[in-house]
């Protein structure tokens, strides 16, 4: 175990160890505003995929000649840079859920490969209040109105598309795990080793049968 003078490991340098207050002053580093040309490409690709099984739609089925290379750059930013981006301007008003889901899926096809999100094998799910509560050990927080605490998901990239603005609340917060490590290494190096130990995971009842 490290002592109070020596960090457990070297501090992490680079864009991934960001501080929120710093990034808030430079939204141009992480906010992508879709142009009219970007939206037109997405709308054309979406229209060509309507009626299809969404899970069958691949990048090749969703051509984005000009915006695709931009998404390739964003993928690198997600994996090797800040670790997050915000894309603004995708129109959802007046579109069906199917239309929005296909547009969202098509964009995602440029960023990674879809993976199941739950025991039912869903590859695209809805964050929606189902009138449930996490007092039930088989209920997940996104099915309730309860606050989601900081957490990670078991995949490399997570994406969210906002279809409706919440009547109240509904804000999302992000934090850099690398910045947390750096702060702990500097302030409590005797405790930072705990970050490299196993953590218990609650599967909320979604445990495969033995």
GIHU-V212206 format. One record per run of one state. SS is the DSSP state (h for helix, s for strand, l for the rest). FROM is the first residue (numbers start at 1). TO is the last residue. If there is no record, write none. Layout:
SS/FROM/TO, SS/FROM/TO
This chain:
l/1/19, h/20/24, l/25/26, h/27/29, l/30/30, s/31/33, l/34/35, h/36/49, l/50/53, h/54/56, l/57/58, h/59/61, l/62/66, h/67/80, l/81/85, s/86/88, l/89/96, h/97/108, l/109/140, h/141/143, l/144/176, h/177/187, l/188/191, h/192/196, l/197/210
